[in-house]
Amino acid sequence: MEAGDSLTRVIAVASGKGGVGKTTVTSNLGASLTEFGQRALVMDTNLTTPNLGFHLGVPLYPKTLHDVLKGEAYIDEAIYVHPSGLKVIPAGISMADLKSTNPKDLNKVVLDLVGDHDVVFLDSAAGLGRESVAGIESADELLVVTNPELPSVTDALKAIKLAEEMGTHVLGVVLNRVKGVKSELSVSDVESLLGYPVISKVPEDRVMIDSLAAKSPIVSYAPNSASSIELKKLAATLVGIDYQAPTAPKGPSFISRIFGFLKR
């Protein structure tokens, strides 16, 4: 993307393979920056298997990215505001939508968003097909999401190589759904394989399932959960904001509890 002197940052979020939590990371980064007062927007650039609308609770929208790409809607008509405040451009899910759009036109749509937002996140398609290429090519920067498992990291490397060939700046790696078990690759393993720093470790969080059922980003649904705090830290790091994670209130000490019991 070439946006002249605009201060709008366009960040593609890619993974190389599906199922690693890329859409979850994308939506929560957007929601976090919105909470921080940034003009953030997330757009589903997965034109054949879109998921962003499902994650946010409304899979069927009157106007979508597909309509914009076909010239049947203006970009403003396809922007929706989630109850969390996050601005979203969903993709269509009908078979007619899937057959009648050209991913190469994506860059023109992205350019129309420049100037009106501080950060635009592109939820890229998995794999290395035309959609993935178009998404990464339309961005200035790339954030790579992977799980701490060899097959996932290997696929992430393909996305990185694609970005390097296109001249898209790679910001770093998000290690998602970290369980902390011995079979997982370590941070140093992942950094050695990919050649870029791991800038965030998002833990596996059972509350994430509840947030998806509630059709809300976890940073809004459960703001003090472990994954929420890590995602907010990442969002703050991306834009240079000082984020202070909440501290759990300290309960009474063991001695205090004993004295309290004796006074009963």
PAMI-677050 format. One record per atom (N, C-alpha, C, CB): residue in three letters; z, x, y. Coordinates in steps of 0.001 Angstrom, whole numbers, padded with zeros to 6 digits, always signed. Last residue first. Glycine has a CB too. Example, Ala and Ser with C-alpha at 12.3 -4.5 7.8 and 13.67 -1.06 7.14 Angstrom:
BEGIN
Ser+007080+012850-002250
Ser+007140+013670-001060
Ser+007870+012900+000030
Ser+005725+014084-000598
Ala+007800+013190-005690
Ala+007800+012300-004500
Ala+007800+013200-003300
Ala+009046+011308-004473
//
This chain:
BEGIN
Arg+066752-013344-014648
Arg+066571-014775-014940
Arg+067889-015412-015391
Arg+065489-014971-016028
Lys+067040-010677-014380
Lys+067591-011506-013305
Lys+067471-013003-013594
Lys+066891-011185-012000
Leu+065664-009566-016486
Leu+067127-009532-016540
Leu+067760-010434-015492
Leu+067622-008111-016357
Phe+063006-009863-015601
Phe+063447-010607-016774
Phe+064969-010696-016823
Phe+062914-009952-018051
Gly+062968-008084-013490
Gly+062720-009495-013225
Gly+063191-010364-014371
Gly+061247-009734-012967
Phe+063338-005712-014840
Phe+064380-006175-013918
Phe+064212-007662-013613
Phe+064347-005357-012611
Ile+060870-005691-016227
Ile+062140-005688-016961
Ile+063258-006228-016076
Ile+062487-004260-017456
Arg+059036-005560-014162
Arg+059030-006736-015034
Arg+060332-006842-015815
Arg+057842-006683-015999
Ser+059636-003073-013112
Ser+059842-004262-012281
Ser+059891-005520-013133
Ser+058734-004383-011231
Ile+058815-001451-015234
Ile+060233-001482-014851
Ile+060532-002730-014031
Ile+060613-000213-014052
Phe+056030-001919-015184
Phe+056803-002270-016374
Phe+058288-002391-016033
Phe+056592-001220-017483
Ser+055002-003299-011992
Ser+055181-002227-012964
Ser+056027-002715-014136
Ser+055835-000998-012303
Pro+052854-006071-011217
Pro+054158-005404-011180
Pro+054263-004351-012266
Pro+055287-006421-011331
Gly+049329-005310-010594
Gly+050426-006163-011026
Gly+051737-005405-010965
Gly+050179-006690-012442
Lys+047016-004802-008018
Lys+047930-004194-008979
Lys+049059-005163-009326
Lys+048505-002879-008422
Pro+043805-006244-007781
Pro+045200-006209-007330
Pro+046103-005658-008414
Pro+045671-007606-006918
Ala+040931-004172-007894
Ala+041736-005192-008562
Ala+043173-005106-008075
Ala+041673-005030-010099
Thr+038835-003769-005121
Thr+039823-003184-006026
Thr+040662-004294-006616
Thr+040717-002150-005295
Pro+035328-003905-004485
Pro+036654-004531-004468
Pro+037573-003858-005471
Pro+036551-006035-004771
Ala+033579-001145-003012
Ala+033792-002034-004153
Ala+035183-002644-004090
Ala+033599-001277-005481
Gln+031947-000860-000119
Gln+033271-000641-000676
Gln+033499-001644-001798
Gln+034369-000765+000417
Tyr+029020+000667+000922
Tyr+029589-000473+000193
Tyr+030926-000087-000413
Tyr+028622-000964-000909
Asp+027087+001526+003465
Asp+028366+001928+002879
Asp+029004+000706+002228
Asp+029317+002549+003959
Ile+023572+001766+002996
Ile+024724+000989+003453
Ile+025979+001482+002748
Ile+024512-000528+003195
Gly+021037+002741+002297
Gly+021953+003561+003089
Gly+023116+002807+003689
Gly+021209+004219+004173
Val+019441+001358+000595
Val+019193+001158+002034
Val+020180+001916+002918
Val+019256-000321+002367
Leu+020260+002177-001939
Leu+018828+002129-001633
Leu+018548+002033-000143
Leu+018191+000961-002339
Thr+023020+001783-001895
Thr+022477+003145-001910
Thr+021013+003155-001487
Thr+022625+003766-003306
Ala+023163-000988-002089
Ala+023651-000319-000878
Ala+023088+001092-000770
Ala+025185-000274-000869
Ala+022177-001338-004678
Ala+021480-001935-003537
Ala+021873-001244-002237
Ala+021783-003438-003448
Leu+024184+000011-006136
Leu+022799+000473-006167
Leu+022028-000057-004961
Leu+022113+000034-007472
Lys+026399-001592-005586
Lys+026418-000167-005224
Lys+024994+000373-005148
Lys+027250+000651-006250
Lys+025546-003946-006755
Lys+025734-003910-005301
Lys+025781-002465-004802
Lys+027028-004656-004901
Leu+025570-003146-009423
Leu+024302-003547-008807
Leu+024394-003551-007285
Leu+023886-004932-009305
Glu+028306-002684-009789
Glu+027354-001578-009939
Glu+026010-001910-009288
Glu+027148-001249-011426
Ile+029353-005254-009375
Ile+029780-004144-008517
Ile+028778-002996-008587
Ile+031182-003652-008925
Ser+028130-006651-011476
Ser+027891-007017-010074
Ser+028213-005864-009146
Ser+028720-008241-009687
Ser+029226-005473-013750
Ser+027796-005292-013484
Ser+027455-005645-012039
Ser+026962-006150-014444
Ala+031940-006268-013489
Ala+031571-004846-013540
Ala+030100-004626-013207
Ala+031874-004273-014920
Ser+032533-008889-011064
Ser+032305-008395-012422
Ser+031809-006955-012373
Ser+031289-009292-013170
Asn+032795-010018-008606
Asn+033720-008933-008932
Asn+033562-008420-010359
Asn+035135-009392-008723
Pro+030929-012102-008397
Pro+030797-010917-007537
Pro+031710-009748-007876
Pro+031048-011306-006146
Ala+029389-014066-010134
Ala+030638-013366-010477
Ala+030667-012051-009710
Ala+030755-013114-012033
Tyr+027257-015161-008618
Tyr+028008-015971-009581
Tyr+029366-015362-009909
Tyr+027203-016142-010860
Ser+026197-013095-007120
Ser+026678-014295-006433
Ser+027599-015107-007336
Ser+025499-015158-005970
Val+025550-011246-008977
Val+026275-010757-007798
Val+026792-011915-006956
Val+025372-009854-006948
Ile+024015-012654-010795
Ile+025411-012398-011135
Ile+026209-011893-009939
Ile+025494-011394-012265
Pro+022030-015299-009493
Pro+022236-013858-009683
Pro+023717-013589-009932
Pro+021732-013051-008445
Ser+021834-018374-011341
Ser+022295-017652-010152
Ser+022394-016162-010449
Ser+023660-018195-009676
Lys+021827-020269-013363
Lys+020642-020084-012511
Lys+020988-019376-011209
Lys+019993-021433-012205
Ala+023722-020436-015244
Ala+024035-021083-013966
Ala+022894-020962-012962
Ala+025299-020484-013376
Ala+022632-018854-017174
Ala+022752-020287-017457
Ala+023022-021077-016182
Ala+023868-020541-018476
Leu+022959-016430-015875
Leu+021603-016907-016147
Leu+021608-018407-016432
Leu+020989-016141-017332
Ser+025722-016264-015907
Ser+025037-016349-014611
Ser+023605-016848-014785
Ser+025037-014976-013910
Asp+026252-016030-018623
Asp+026740-017206-017900
Asp+026004-017378-016573
Asp+028252-017094-017654
Ile+025145-013539-019101
Ile+024584-014703-019786
Ile+024992-015982-019067
Ile+025044-014745-021259
Met+026865-011932-017603
Met+025456-012018-017227
Met+024796-013244-017859
Met+024712-010741-017644
Val+029260-011757-018818
Val+029158-012741-017735
Val+027701-012926-017304
Val+030019-012307-016529
Arg+029040-009604-020477
Arg+028900-010942-021062
Arg+028723-012019-019997
Arg+030114-011267-021919
Asp+027288-006768-019776
Asp+028276-007682-019208
Asp+028044-009081-019770
Asp+028199-007692-017651
Glu+026726-003335-019876
Glu+026515-004608-020566
Glu+027633-005556-020146
Glu+026484-004422-022131
Pro+026597-001677-016643
Pro+027172-001937-017962
Pro+026719-003262-018565
Pro+028671-001917-017873
Val+024313+000392-015165
Val+024788-000995-015145
Val+025317-001347-016533
Val+023645-001983-014714
Lys+024192+003146-013411
Lys+024488+002770-014792
Lys+025095+001371-014759
Lys+025460+003806-015486
Ser+021868+004768-011248
Ser+022796+003664-011494
Ser+022951+003440-012992
Ser+022309+002371-010802
Ile+020213+006868-011136
Ile+020930+006561-009899
Ile+021876+005372-010055
Ile+019941+006282-008786
Val+019201+009535-012888
Val+019746+008193-013119
Val+020613+007863-011912
Val+020575+008110-014477
Pro+016428+011441-011648
Pro+017859+011173-011767
Pro+018164+009722-012118
Pro+018552+011533-010481
Tyr+013678+012432-013787
Tyr+014196+011846-012553
Tyr+015668+011497-012736
Tyr+013382+010588-012152
Gly+012686+013142-016259
Gly+012449+014049-015137
Gly+012894+013516-013795
Gly+011015+014376-015064
Leu+012945+011882-018690
Leu+012139+011240-017654
Leu+011853+012136-016458
Leu+012824+010003-017185
Leu+014514+013559-020300
Leu+013291+012971-020838
Leu+012360+012449-019742
Leu+013639+011846-021789
Ser+016653+014217-018631
Ser+015831+015285-019194
Ser+014488+014741-019690
Ser+016577+015983-020342
Glu+017751+011725-018139
Glu+017209+012504-017020
Glu+016293+013615-017513
Glu+018344+013097-016182
Val+018606+011077-020721
Val+017598+010252-020046
Val+016944+011023-018907
Val+018229+008955-019512
Asp+020546+013072-021167
Asp+019407+012909-022079
Asp+018261+012175-021378
Asp+019836+012140-023354
Ser+022367+012553-019126
Ser+021630+013824-019108
Ser+020418+013775-020038
Ser+022555+014984-019514
Val+023328+010071-019978
Val+022630+010184-018697
Val+021790+011453-018662
Val+023633+010175-017527
Ser+022640+009707-023531
Ser+023489+010008-022379
Ser+022647+010054-021110
Ser+024235+011348-022580
Leu+021710+007029-025664
Leu+021363+008279-024994
Leu+022287+008472-023800
Leu+019871+008283-024546
Glu+023966+005583-028072
Glu+023169+005530-026848
Glu+022832+006929-026343
Glu+023910+004749-025767
Ser+025727+005878-030148
Ser+024295+005885-030472
Ser+023402+005872-029233
Ser+023962+004694-031339
Lys+028281+005562-029124
Lys+027791+006905-029429
Lys+026285+006958-029660
Lys+028497+007438-030642
Val+028426+003238-026347
Val+028584+003591-027757
Val+027893+004926-028033
Val+028006+002476-028673
Gly+028183+002013-023851
Gly+029139+003092-024023
Gly+029403+003457-025470
Gly+030413+002729-023374
Lys+026360+000140-023071
Lys+027503-000318-023868
Lys+028561+000763-024059
Lys+027026-000798-025220
Val+024334-000773-020441
Val+025017+000361-021065
Val+026275-000134-021774
Val+025373+001448-020008
Arg+022299-002198-019108
Arg+022923-002699-020338
Arg+023568-001568-021138
Arg+021885-003423-021204
Asn+020249+000423-017670
Asn+020772-000943-017724
Asn+021327-001290-019102
Asn+019682-001934-017344
Leu+019808+002813-015459
Leu+020161+002707-016871
Leu+020897+001384-017039
Leu+021041+003932-017355
Val+017297+003353-013304
Val+018455+002478-013501
Val+018672+002343-015000
Val+018247+001068-012821
Val+016067+006238-011700
Val+016159+005446-012922
Val+017435+004613-012921
Val+016115+006354-014160
Gly+014111+006688-008677
Gly+015060+007083-009699
Gly+015089+006071-010827
Gly+016446+007247-009104
Leu+011907+006495-006996
Leu+013250+006593-006429
Leu+014267+007102-007442
Leu+013690+005244-005900
Val+008788+007822-006803
Val+009769+007342-007780
Val+011177+007580-007232
Val+009583+008055-009161
His+006083+006896-004815
His+007313+007674-004879
His+008308+007049-005852
His+007938+007793-003489
Thr+002807+006904-005956
Thr+003947+006056-005606
Thr+005236+006840-005827
Thr+003949+004740-006446
Gly+000505+008142-006782
Gly+001156+008653-005588
Gly+002299+007783-005099
Gly+000157+008802-004504
Met-000648+007516-009131
Met-001015+006692-007973
Met-000402+007191-006673
Met-000595+005263-008206
Glu+000543+009262-010891
Glu-000912+009325-010729
Glu-001374+008568-009482
Glu-001605+008757-011969
Glu+003173+008339-010728
Glu+002843+009675-010229
Glu+001340+009812-009989
Glu+003322+010750-011218
Ala+002936+005866-011990
Ala+003303+005929-010573
Ala+002933+007276-009971
Ala+004802+005670-010395
Leu+002359+006723-014590
Leu+001405+005886-013873
Leu+001668+005942-012371
Leu+001476+004435-014376
Lys+004697+008047-015220
Lys+003449+008811-015156
Lys+002376+008037-014390
Lys+002951+009145-016574
Ile+006441+005833-015243
Ile+006628+006921-014279
Ile+005344+007726-014114
Ile+007776+007844-014722
Ala+005502+004399-017407
Ala+005464+003783-016074
Ala+005598+004843-014989
Ala+006582+002733-015928
Lys+006078+006225-019431
Lys+004684+005845-019178
Lys+004533+005225-017790
Lys+004189+004858-020255
Leu+008847+006258-019399
Leu+008122+007473-019016
Leu+006659+007163-018699
Leu+008209+008522-020137
Ala+009453+003821-020493
Ala+009713+004029-019064
Ala+008959+005255-018555
Ala+011228+004190-018805
Asp+008926+004323-023158
Asp+008034+003419-022421
Asp+008222+003566-020917
Asp+008281+001965-022838
Thr+011090+006029-023672
Thr+009718+006499-023883
Thr+008716+005634-023126
Thr+009381+006506-025379
Val+013232+004326-023243
Val+013037+005463-022342
Val+011616+006008-022467
Val+014064+006575-022643
Ser+012917+002578-025416
Ser+012884+002072-024041
Ser+012597+003189-023047
Ser+014207+001392-023691
Pro+013228+004299-027634
Pro+011973+003559-027421
Pro+011828+003053-025987
Pro+011894+002382-028384
Leu+015961+005372-027120
Leu+014754+006196-027080
Leu+013460+005397-026896
Leu+014661+006995-028339
Glu+018164+003780-024837
Glu+017635+003890-026191
Glu+016275+004574-026127
Glu+017526+002491-026871
Pro+019514+002619-022547
Pro+019803+003963-023065
Pro+019405+004139-024529
Pro+021277+004264-022909
Asn+016794+000931-020853
Asn+018037+000900-021620
Asn+018281+002289-022193
Asn+017980-000174-022755
Thr+015524+001034-017478
Thr+015435+001303-018907
Thr+016795+001095-019549
Thr+014923+002735-019170
Val+013578+000813-014592
Val+014700+000254-015346
Val+014484+000528-016826
Val+014853-001274-015083
Val+012719+002529-011699
Val+012459+002381-013128
Val+013714+001898-013839
Val+011974+003711-013737
Leu+011209+001864-008701
Leu+012510+001948-009348
Leu+012279+001642-010822
Leu+013560+000956-008699
Leu+009000+003246-006347
Leu+009193+002684-007684
Leu+010616+002926-008161
Leu+008188+003289-008680
Glu+007293+002552-003248
Glu+008317+003222-004044
Glu+008489+002502-005375
Glu+009659+003278-003279
Asp+005289+001108-002196
Asp+005456+002463-001669
Asp+006374+003283-002565
Asp+006015+002420-000240
Ala+003022-001003-004098
Ala+004333-000591-003593
Ala+004289+000816-003011
Ala+005376-000661-004706
Ser+000667-001505-005304
Ser+000945-002259-004079
Ser+002255-001845-003424
Ser+000978-003740-004381
Glu+000777-000059-007646
Glu-000161+000387-006613
Glu+000119-000294-005269
Glu-001605+000105-007053
Ile+002512-001604-009129
Ile+002932-000261-008719
Ile+002059+000252-007578
Ile+002873+000712-009911
Gly+000883-003916-009435
Gly+002211-003972-008846
Gly+002673-002629-008318
Gly+003194-004480-009852
Ala-001431-002971-010696
Ala-001531-003592-009377
Ala-000182-003629-008674
Ala-002091-005002-009497
Val-000352-002066-013137
Val-001043-001132-012249
Val-001085-001693-010832
Val-002474-000848-012760
Ser+000564-004489-014151
Ser+001502-003395-013886
Ser+000900-002403-012906
Ser+001888-002681-015191
Glu-001866-005861-014423
Glu-000812-006377-013547
Glu+000175-005285-013168
Glu-000076-007531-014222
Arg-003300-004348-016300
Arg-003802-004483-014925
Arg-002724-004959-013963
Arg-004974-005448-014889
Gly-000699-002671-018296
Gly-001922-003422-018067
Gly-002289-003522-016597
Gly-001788-004791-018642
Leu+001498-001470-019396
Leu+000643-000668-018521
Leu-000701-001344-018276
Leu+000424+000716-019120
Gly+004736-003163-019522
Gly+003550-002537-020084
Gly+002750-001773-019045
Gly+002680-003575-020728
Ala+005663-005984-017461
Ala+005953-004927-018428
Ala+004644-004351-018960
Ala+006829-005466-019594
Ala+005090-006462-013964
Ala+004856-006835-015356
Ala+005217-005660-016255
Ala+003380-007266-015579
Ser+007661-006179-011418
Ser+006397-005815-012065
Ser+006307-006332-013493
Ser+006226-004310-012060
Asp+008769-007582-008791
Asp+009167-007616-010193
Asp+007909-007423-011033
Asp+009899-008961-010556
Leu+009132-005980-005848
Leu+008096-006522-006719
Leu+008576-006438-008161
Leu+006749-005760-006535
Phe+010958-006544-002928
Phe+011001-006062-004309
Phe+009907-006757-005113
Phe+012402-006313-004949
Val+011027-005561+000342
Val+010341-006465-000581
Val+010383-005825-001962
Val+008857-006750-000124
Val+013130-005306+003132
Val+012807-004801+001795
Val+012128-005904+000991
Val+014086-004294+001063
Asp+012852-006576+005608
Asp+013316-005194+005548
Asp+012927-004549+004221
Asp+014837-005131+005744
His+010072-008561+006763
His+011192-008302+005855
His+011591-006835+005923
His+010826-008693+004405
Asp+007886-008718+008325
Asp+008800-009861+008363
Asp+010039-009655+007501
Asp+008080-011107+007915
Gly+006506-006382+007810
Gly+006904-006665+009184
Gly+007896-007798+009298
Gly+005704-006981+010003
Val+004599-007573+005115
Val+005072-006425+005886
Val+005363-006827+007327
Val+004039-005289+005850
Leu+003319-009602+003925
Leu+004781-009682+003996
Leu+005377-008592+004873
Leu+005375-009595+002605
Asp+000684-008921+003814
Asp+001040-010075+004647
Asp+002552-010219+004815
Asp+000469-011352+004043
Leu+000711-006922+001905
Leu+000520-006542+003307
Leu+000874-007683+004256
Leu-000923-006104+003542
Val+000865-008489-000391
Val+002000-007650-000004
Val+001896-007260+001465
Val+002069-006388-000887
Val-001708-009543-000442
Val-000556-010435-000282
Val+000656-009650+000195
Val-000236-011159-001607
Lys-003214-007255-000909
Lys-003442-008018+000320
Lys-002263-008946+000610
Lys-004744-008833+000214
Asn-002347-006491-003453
Asn-002031-005636-002309
Asn-002212-006371-000977
Asn-002907-004387-002335
Leu-003461-008388-005195
Leu-002027-008397-004906
Leu-001682-007605-003651
Leu-001259-007840-006083
Asp-006000-008304-006085
Asp-005799-008914-004769
Asp-004336-008881-004334
Asp-006295-010348-004781
Lys-005923-007381-008656
Lys-006335-006428-007621
Lys-006122-006972-006205
Lys-007797-006061-007811
Pro-005397-009531-010331
Pro-004280-008696-009887
Pro-004644-007733-008762
Pro-003748-007917-011047
Asn-006869-012567-009816
Asn-007207-011158-009987
Asn-006059-010302-009458
Asn-008538-010811-009259
Thr-006795-015715-011551
Thr-006356-014794-010503
Thr-006723-013360-010854
Thr-004844-014913-010281
Ser-007135-017617-013554
Ser-007976-017672-012354
Ser-007550-016733-011235
Ser-007991-019058-011830
Lys-005519-017796-015772
Lys-006920-017426-015975
Lys-007710-017214-014686
Lys-007592-018477-016784
Leu-003015-018653-014983
Leu-003125-017367-015663
Leu-004566-016879-015755
Leu-002533-017465-017048
Asp-003459-021199-013950
Asp-003045-020112-013062
Asp-003325-018759-013699
Asp-001556-020235-012718
Ala-004031-022576-016277
Ala-005071-022476-015244
Ala-004754-021344-014282
Ala-005208-023804-014474
Met-001606-022511-017573
Met-002713-021746-018135
Met-003834-021576-017117
Met-003244-022428-019395
Ser+001210-022113-015335
Ser+000204-022927-016020
Ser-000929-022043-016535
Ser-000353-024017-015076
Ile+003022-020709-013847
Ile+003124-020581-015307
Ile+002094-021429-016050
Ile+004517-020970-015761
Gly+003019-018586-010884
Gly+002761-019822-011610
Gly+002791-019610-013115
Gly+001426-020400-011198
Ala+005772-016757-009449
Ala+004407-016816-009979
Ala+004252-018114-010755
Ala+004089-015578-010886
Pro+007682-016974-006361
Pro+007497-017049-007810
Pro+006021-016978-008179
Pro+008114-018336-008362
Ile+009307-015339-004017
Ile+007927-015791-004230
Ile+007708-015795-005740
Ile+006865-014858-003481
Val+012382-015883-002317
Val+011669-015659-003575
Val+010224-016141-003474
Val+012386-016372-004734
Lys+015326-014873-000686
Lys+013963-015376-000562
Lys+013150-014942-001783
Lys+013302-014868+000753
Leu+018718-015785-001116
Leu+017625-014879-001465
Leu+016269-015562-001309
Leu+017793-014369-002898
Gly+020711-017592-000868
Gly+020116-017082+000366
Gly+018925-016180+000129
Gly+021142-016342+001155
Ser+021593-018854-003066
Ser+022305-017619-002709
Ser+021825-017057-001374
Ser+022126-016567-003807
Pro+019712-020891-003405
Pro+021024-021215-002829
Pro+021854-019993-002437
Pro+021804-022039-003806
His+016557-019388-002396
His+017534-019720-003434
His+018864-020077-002775
His+017713-018536-004434
Val+013763-020359-000746
Val+015086-019782-000521
Val+016040-020299-001595
Val+015616-020128+000907
Tyr+010336-019365-001161
Tyr+011432-020316-001360
Tyr+012757-019596-001153
Tyr+011368-020960-002780
Ile+007001-019099-000288
Ile+008324-018477-000164
Ile+009395-019556-000255
Ile+008451-017687+001175
Ala+004559-020241-000169
Ala+005025-019847-001500
Ala+006376-019140-001460
Ala+004002-018947-002161
Glu+003902-020600+002437
Glu+004079-021808+001622
Glu+004651-021488+000245
Glu+002750-022537+001469
Asp+003438-018058+003389
Asp+004679-018726+003784
Asp+004960-019976+002952
Asp+004620-019096+005254
Ile+000845-017522+002415
Ile+001992-016834+001830
Ile+003307-017535+002165
Ile+002036-015393+002313
Tyr-001079-020517+001885
Tyr-000664-019395+002712
Tyr+000601-018790+002110
Tyr-000426-019840+004187
Ala-003279-021371-000818
Ala-002019-021533-000091
Ala-001786-020304+000771
Ala-000826-021756-001069
Glu-005575-020721-002093
Glu-005264-022148-001998
Glu-003940-022421-001287
Glu-005228-022757-003379
Gly-006342-018200-002805
Gly-006738-018677-001488
Gly-006454-020143-001267
Gly-008180-018424-001276
Lys-005388-017167-005098
Lys-006627-017950-005211
Lys-007120-018460-003861
Lys-006415-019126-006149
Leu-003031-016046-004224
Leu-004090-015151-004691
Leu-005438-015869-004789
Leu-003717-014560-006049
Val-001600-018402-003743
Val-001922-017500-002632
Val-003080-016587-003021
Val-000684-016658-002228
Asp-001333-019382-006309
Asp-002055-020180-005315
Asp-002476-019327-004122
Asp-001188-021353-004840
His+000232-017329-007449
His-001118-017590-007953
His-001951-018387-006949
His-001048-018341-009282
Leu+002652-017605-006139
Leu+001823-016438-005855
Leu+000388-016658-006321
Leu+002409-015193-006524
Thr+002775-021205-005545
Thr+003220-019940-006116
Thr+002311-018796-005668
Thr+003254-020025-007650
Lys+004025-024435-004809
Lys+003084-023367-004491
Lys+003647-022045-005006
Lys+002811-023297-002958
Pro+005944-025976-006239
Pro+004713-026584-005707
Pro+003624-025555-005408
Pro+005027-027363-004443
Tyr+007193-024538-009314
Tyr+007208-024611-007857
Tyr+005912-025247-007369
Tyr+007399-023204-007231
Leu+009085-024367-012109
Leu+007901-025034-011564
Leu+008048-025207-010055
Leu+007680-026406-012246
Pro+011518-023105-012651
Pro+010281-022518-013182
Pro+009014-023116-012585
Pro+010245-022685-014671
Val+014275-022540-011195
Val+013178-023461-010882
Val+011863-022862-011388
Val+013103-023744-009343
Gly+016271-020608-011792
Gly+016508-022021-012033
Gly+015386-022986-011749
Gly+017618-022420-011268
Leu+016026-017938-011738
Leu+016639-018553-010562
Leu+016644-020076-010631
Leu+015915-018109-009316
His+014768-017351-014112
His+016055-016717-013827
His+016785-017418-012692
His+015855-015249-013484
Phe+012360-018721-013766
Phe+013308-019162-014784
Phe+014702-018605-014503
Phe+012834-018730-016181
Gly+011170-017147-011759
Gly+011495-018543-011504
Gly+012504-019090-012494
Gly+010248-019378-011542
Leu+010790-014693-013148
Leu+011700-014774-012009
Leu+012125-016213-011706
Leu+011046-014162-010782
Asn+008870-014478-015102
Asn+010227-014858-015497
Asn+011158-015134-014325
Asn+010817-013784-016343
Pro+005436-014638-016218
Pro+006445-014583-015157
Pro+007804-015087-015627
Pro+005987-015396-013961
Thr+003119-013469-017699
Thr+004386-013906-018307
Thr+005509-013830-017273
Thr+004734-013034-019553
Thr+001025-013005-015895
Thr+000752-013688-017163
Thr+002015-014173-017867
Thr-000007-012770-018082
Leu+001942-011719-013589
Leu+001056-012871-013448
Leu+000797-013631-014742
Leu-000238-012426-012888
Asn+004454-010453-012141
Asn+004080-010583-013544
Asn+003241-011856-013658
Asn+005355-010630-014494
Thr+005468-010387-009668
Thr+004082-009926-009808
Thr+003649-009849-011268
Thr+003914-008562-009151
Asp+007553-012186-007861
Asp+007196-012026-009268
Asp+005727-011644-009370
Asp+007484-013324-010069
Met+009454-010802-005273
Met+008208-011466-005659
Met+007888-011155-007110
Met+007042-011029-004744
Val+012128-011108-002994
Val+011662-010662-004310
Val+010428-011472-004697
Val+012787-010813-005390
Leu+013356-009877+000090
Leu+012535-010857-000618
Leu+012151-010268-001965
Leu+011265-011247+000209
Ala+015707-009495+002780
Ala+015165-009111+001477
Ala+014372-010257+000862
Ala+016293-008681+000530
Arg+016961-008437+005409
Arg+015909-009433+005183
Arg+015167-009043+003900
Arg+014915-009521+006418
Gln+020504-007908+005026
Gln+019130-007411+005055
Gln+018145-008568+004846
Gln+018922-006320+003974
Gly+023103-008678+004676
Gly+022475-008976+005962
Gly+021067-008440+006112
Gly+023307-008433+007051
Phe+024193-008437+002218
Phe+024507-007370+003175
Phe+023862-007599+004544
Phe+024056-006029+002618
Glu+022988-010535+000903
Glu+024417-010634+001218
Glu+024825-009596+002258
Glu+025259-010461-000053
Thr+020509-009349+000560
Thr+020625-010558+001380
Thr+022069-010750+001823
Thr+020132-011800+000601
Leu+021200-007343-001221
Leu+020764-006968+000126
Leu+020807-008163+001071
Leu+019350-006383+000086
Ser+021830-008980-003449
Ser+022830-008084-002853
Ser+022456-007719-001426
Ser+022981-006809-003695
Ala+019408-010222-004029
Ala+020550-011044-003624
Ala+021629-010197-002955
Ala+021136-011778-004837
Gly+017875-007962-004777
Gly+017483-008788-003642
Gly+018638-009618-003117
Gly+016339-009691-004026
Leu+019319-007152-007007
Leu+019173-006237-005870
Leu+018793-007023-004619
Leu+018108-005149-006170
Asn+018972-009399-008610
Asn+020312-009067-008121
Asn+020289-008044-006991
Asn+021158-008542-009256
Ser+016256-009365-009201
Ser+016823-010509-008485
Ser+018193-010186-007906
Ser+016925-011712-009411
Thr+016061-006830-010570
Thr+015299-007138-009355
Thr+015948-008250-008546
Thr+013873-007530-009713
Val+017721-007133-012808
Val+018013-006097-011818
Val+017322-006425-010496
Val+017565-004708-012330
Thr+016331-009212-014084
Thr+017731-009383-013686
Thr+018117-008373-012618
Thr+018659-009245-014902
Thr+013912-007985-014625
Thr+013944-009125-013709
Thr+015358-009387-013210
Thr+013390-010376-014393
Lys+014794-005971-016462
Lys+014130-005630-015200
Lys+014212-006765-014184
Lys+012671-005275-015456
Gly+015888-005960-018986
Gly+016675-006497-017885
Gly+016091-006225-016517
Gly+018042-005946-017941
Val+014326-005251-021090
Val+015345-004274-020689
Val+016217-004778-019542
Val+014681-002970-020285
Gly+012174-006855-021891
Gly+013473-007030-022525
Gly+014559-006069-022111
Gly+013311-006934-023948
Gly+009142-004825-022048
Gly+009924-006006-021713
Gly+011295-005986-022373
Gly+009178-007254-022118
Lys+008365-001573-020704
Lys+008443-002534-021806
Lys+009307-003703-021371
Lys+009014-001872-023098
Gly+008097-000450-018185
Gly+007268+000075-019268
Gly+007272-000824-020483
Gly+007734+001448-019659
Ser+009453-001191-015869
Ser+010212-000761-017039
Ser+009359-000115-018119
Ser+010935-001926-017620
Ala+009926-001518-012265
Ala+009132-001492-013495
Ala+009966-000964-014651
Ala+007869-000631-013313
Val+009738-002693-009147
Val+010734-002469-010195
Val+010006-002608-011523
Val+011952-003480-010087
Ala+008574-001475-006069
Ala+008247-002067-007361
Ala+009356-001720-008348
Ala+006860-001568-007877
Ile+009268-002027-002777
Ile+009760-001317-003961
Ile+009373-002085-005217
Ile+011297-001125-003894
Val+008530-001520+000433
Val+008054-002290-000714
Val+008374-001487-001967
Val+006513-002599-000610
Arg+010062-001814+003542
Arg+009949-001031+002308
Arg+009512-001950+001178
Arg+011296-000329+001958
Thr+009068-001995+006877
Thr+009272-002730+005628
Thr+009081-001800+004435
Thr+008302-003931+005535
Leu+008381-000774+009151
Leu+009618-000312+008540
Leu+009920-001055+007247
Leu+010769-000471+009509
Ser+005008+000223+009842
Ser+005999-000797+009526
Ser+007219-000182+008858
Ser+005392-001869+008629
Asp+002862+001745+010606
Asp+004175+002210+011008
Asp+005274+001209+010688
Asp+004179+002513+012473
Gly+000844+001019+007823
Gly+000944+001614+009152
Gly+002335+002122+009432
Gly+000546+000615+010208
Ala+000821+000383+005193
Ala+001352-000594+006131
Ala+001556-000014+007512
Ala+002647-001147+005622
Glu-000747+000445+002237
Glu-000747+001136+003513
Glu-000335+000133+004580
Glu-002144+001764+003827
Met+000000+000833-001196
Met+000000+000000+000000
Met+000000+000863+001239
Met+001203-000940+000009
//
